[in-house]
Amino acid sequence: MRHTHGLRSVSLCALILSSAPAFAEDETDRPTLIVTATPAVQDAIARVQRTPGGVDVVAADDYADRLAVSLRDALAFSPGVYTQPRFGQEVRISIRGSGLSRGYHMRGLTLLQDGIPINAADDNGDFQELDPQVFQHLEVYRGGNALRYGGSTLGGAINAVTPTGRAAPGIDMRIDGGSFDTVRGKLAYGYADDRGDAYAALTADRSDSDRAHGDRKAVRFNGNVGLKLGEGVETRFYASVQSIRQHLAGALSERDALTNPGKGNSVGDQARDIDSIRLQNRTTVALANGTLAFGLYFNAKQLHHPIYQVIDQKSEDRGVFASLDLAGDLGGMPVEMTLGSQARFGSVDARQFVNIAGRSGAPTASARQTAQTIDSYGEVRVAPMPDLWLIAGGIYTHGERRIANHFAPARSGDAQFDTFAPKFGLLYQPTGAVQFYANVSRSVELPGFGELSQAPAGGAPGFTSVGPQKAWTAEVGTRGTVGIATWDISLYRADIRGEILQYSVVPGVIPAATFNADRTRHQGLEAGLDLTFTPWATLRQSYQYSDFRFRGDIQFGDNRLPVVPRHVYRAELKLGTERMSVSPSVEWLPQGAWVDYANTKRVGSYALLNLGARAEVRDGVTLFLDMRNLTGKRAIGDISALVRYAADNPATAADEGSVAFYPVERRAIYGGVRAHF
């Protein structure tokens, strides 16, 4: 009997045990696996493995023995997910080159918690409200594979799922900390009986950061209550509350990032402070041959954001959703169908002030921004042969964006968008433990207020016409287990028109910071490979190859797009048992990324060495150690894309180099204890 650890092996177990009837085969032909994932995680894996494309499920156990502050910590080994640190919880997250030119927050991905969008109604996203400590698992749908969540962006969707009282009964406690005066804590409780269940988690986090002026503190609450209303009918109420205070260390010049990586930028006392609340309800009804789900949600957020000016925003988003999943038989062929719609409506009171040491001075801008995005989707799956599924579907999106500019009414404006994004795919499973897939899909990414509300050269913020970003993406891949190897590999190519790229404003040359490029191409390889050498030695690996470039651009020709390097490799070797283990790991970029669209500057390569360890001192109580960048390597971790890099003049004492660089994390040691009763 072979003991299997690591999520990819669990994924294949779910693939084997939870296949549709059309995939059924003799049990004696299947490998025997012992799996550590919870039933709830196994159910999620079985569901996403029905997708003919790149998907992944990351269980919380995968990063439980790390100081998981951000999505970078949680998704480090998820194939195709590019995550790089900036400071604190601020990271770059990109899938298939989504939001390449966005030097802050996120664009081109749909973030959800428990199936409800974190993204605002205009589709712009922010991930600081998500706390990996409270997740049961994360579901990653790359590119067009996010259809079931109404996702039609280039990058796809990430759904963070919190536990229920039925999935996680009892008391869960955790405290960890270490370098840079970092301290975090978690207290959670789950309860279930025949009538329903409840789960609540309170987390707190503070740190002085590895960079000056990057300190943070946060308190978060997440909870849900499920009630059984009748046979096969359940309704669940969710609530989350966040209070986040984050100073911004900012970008540095390359010289500062490499020689003084602990330096921060304190000019203007820049910060990003968030107070938010999310309320939602989901009701599910089990039908004779499927499931009906429907619900509604409300998000409210207040943002105080001193940067070049003080941005003061109050926003509300509300929405409704419904989905229907059916399975049956048509002429002897298994058939499955998914139909759904998701409507989001939002408003923002957006004000700006002169920044006086982090406080609001004279007002400089005021606008009322309203948005609605309605995604309606459908998918049909047919199995003409026992081992083959054919899939066809699509998403119709209606979007409206309106800006009422109170300071400059002439610069008010609105835009409407109606688009359709089809998808076609196939999923072939020749054996119980191996799948092959292929798909072709269209993606459409609507501009948000970050793109539509811009300050032209020498002017005040106002409406700026930016069109949608559209692409056709082709993908082929495979996932499976044979012998000691478990893999998940996808090849993709996206031909894009109107990619939304951000540039520095140059009077008379570039009138606004964002515009639509003509033709670009994103193509690459997303790979995960786990090797189980023995029950006490396993190797987990992920690799990305990214080739993103212009295609015959009038200004940049066929230059490569900046920010994401061509090669990224991560590996972790786990030595030991479930009771005690050590896990050395490496992150290697053999060649740095381009800094600018003109391709005049590339950053250097690097390799980071890390070490993790864990010991279960008694049932339910685990000690862990998380040591990062053991050699104290100094390198560039992330870049804000530039049109053309300005080099430092070595003949002067001043540093004239472009300020666009974020250093990798400095050497740090963290440790903690987690317990479940």
C-alpha positions, 0 to 999 in steps of 0.5 A: 500500500502506498501512502500519499501526501500532498494535494496533487495526490489527493486530487487524483484520489478524488478523480478516481473515487468521485468520477461520474458514472461515465468514467466508472471502471473496475475497482481492481484497476485503480491504485490504492491511496491513503489520503489526508484531506478532509471530506469537504476538501475531497468534494471540492477537488472532485468537483473542479476535476470535472473541468477540461482545463487548468484548475487546482485546489489548495487545502489549508493543510498545505500551508498550515505550517507556514506564516501565511500572511498573504495569498503568496504564502497560500498559493506558492505551489499552485501551478500557474499562479505568479505571486511576488511580495511587495510589502506586508499583505501587499503582493502581486498576483497574476495568472497567465499575465493578468494585470501585468501593468498594474503596480498595485492591488489586482486586475484581471482576476475574480476573487471570491470568498465562499463563492461571493465576489470580493471584487467590486461591481466594476471588477477591480479587486483587492486581496487584503481582506482575505486571511489565509488563516481562516480558509478551509481551502482555495479553488483556483480556476485558471483562465476560461475555466472560471465559467461556473463563477461567472469569470470571463477575465484573462486570469480566471478566478480564485475562490477562498472557502471558509469552514462550516461547523459541520466540516470543522467542529471543535476548537481551533487555536493558533499563535505564531510570530517571530522576526520583525516583531510579528505576532498573529493569533487565531481562535475558532469554534465549530458546532453542528447538530441535526438542525444545523451548524455554526462556525466563527473565527477571530484572527489578529495580526501585527508586524513591524515588517521587514521594511521601514514604514511597512508596519501593519495591524489587523483584526478580522472576524469570519463566521457562518451559520447553516440551517436545515429547512427541510429534506435537502434544503439548507440556507447559510448566512455568512458574515465577515468584518475587517479592520486593517491598518497598513503603512506602505513602504513603497517602491525603491530604486534598484540601488536601494532595493539591492543595497538597503532592502529594509528601506521604506518610503515615508514621504506623505505617511502613505498608508492603506486603512480599510474597515469593511463588512460583508454579509451574504446568504446562500440557499441550496435545494437538492433536486432529484437530478441536480442542485439549485442554489440562490442567494444575495450579498452586501459589502460595505467598505471605507478606505483611507488611502494617503498616497500622492494624495489622500484617497477617501472612499466609501463604497457599497456593493450588493448582488444576487445570484442563482445557479442550477446544476442538472445531470441526466441521460440523453439517448443513453449518453450521460449529460450534465448542464449548468446554468447561472447568473450573477448580478452585481451593483455598486457605488463609490463616493470617491474623494481626493485631498492634498496629502499633508503628512498622511492627513487630508488637506484641501479637496482636489476631486470628488465623484460619484461612481456607479457600476453594474455587472451582470454575468449569465452563463451556461455549460453543457457536458455530454459523454458520447463515450465512457471515457470522453466528455465534450463541453460547450458553454459561454458567458454573456456579460452586461456592464455599465460604468458611470462617473458623475464628476462633482468638481468638473462636471464636463469630465463626467461620463458613462460607458456600457458594454455587452459581450459574449465569451464562448468556451469549447472543451473536451476531457478524456480519461483513459484510466482511473488516474489520468486525464487529458484535456483541451479547450478554446475560450474567449475572455473579455475584461471590462475596464473598471474605475481605475481605468475609466477615472484618470487624470490627463496630463495637467488636468483633474481626474475625470472620465477617460474612454478605455475599451474592453480587453478581449482574447482567445485562449487555447489550452491543452494539458494533462493531470494524473498519477503513475507510479511515484509521479503525480502531475498537473501540466497545462500549455496555453496561448492567448492572443489579446486585442486591447490589452489594458496597459498602464503607463506613466503620464507624459504631457504631450506624449501619453495623455492618460495612464491607461490605454488599450494596446493593439495586439499582444500574446501571452503563452506559456507552460504551467506545471506541477510535479510531485514525486513520492520516493518513499513514505518519508520522502516527497518532492513537491515542485512547480514551474512556470514558463511565461512568454508575454510580448507585443505583436508588431506594436507601432512603438515597441515592435515585438518586445517582451512585456515586463514584470513576469520573468520567463522561468520560475521554479519552486521545489520543496523536499519533505523528509519525515513522517506526519508526526515530525518532518523537515522541509527544505525548499528553494525558489529560483528565477534563473533570469530576471524580468524586463522592467520596461516596455522598451526592453532596456533594463532587466533585473537579475536572477536569484535563488532563495533557500528556505526551511520548514519543520514541524512536530506533532507533540501530542494528538491535535497539537503541532509545533512548526518553524518557518525560516525564510531566505536563509542566505540573506539574498538581496534581489528584486522580487517585484517591479512596477512596469515602466515605459522606459527605465531611467538609469542612475548616473554614477557620476553624481551622488544622487540616485536618479534611477527609476523608483519601481522595485520591491526587494525580496523578503529579508531573512526571517525566522517564524514559529508557532503552535496550532491546536485542535480540540 
